[in-house]
Amino acid sequence: MRKLTTRLLIASFVITLAITSSTTLAQKSKRTPGVEKTLTGYISDASCGLKHMEGMNEKDCTLMCARNGKFVLADRDKKVVYQLDDAGQKKAPEFAGQKVKVTGRLSGKRIRVTAIEAAS
């Protein structure tokens, strides 16, 4: 009887430890909602991403390709392309081909844009 009680206590402890550990890991993996970040890169289009066609300037290429696609933020230093939400799509054309700072909430590789401004 004593061995059975000890085994049950150990099993109960192991299960509790496993549940607590998995809950803690799940909470750490969630992104913090509402935290804004500012990312620097170039307003580009989804077709070209990090590199534009040869023989065209960046602004003309971006505007031409975005007619049939979407604007993106291309971080050439980190070699990452971020999708812009609908608000970003409306603000991006005036900055086509330019280096910018985009402020917004980052979710994976998608930005919920609150502001776009020219960067130096």
C-alpha positions, 0 to 999 in steps of 0.5 A: 500500500505504501509503495502504491501511495508513493508511486501515485504521489510521484506520478501526480508531481510529474503530471503537475510539473509537465502541465506547469512547464507547458503553460509557461512555454505557451505564455512565453511564445505569445507575442505581446499585443499592442507593442509598437516597433519602428522598422527601417527599410525601403518601400518596395513591391511584393514582386520585386521585394529586396531587388528591383529590375535593372534599368528602372529607378526604384520609385518607377519600378515599385509603382509599376509592380505594385499596381498588380500587387502590394507594397512591402517594406524591404529591410535590405540589411536583414534581408527580410520583406514585411507585408504592410496592412491596408493602412500601410498600402494607402500610405506607401505610394508617396514613399515608393522606392524611398528609405523609410521608418515604418511604425506599427505592430509586428505580427510575424512578417506583417506590420499593422502600420500606424505611421510611415515617414522618410528615413535619413 
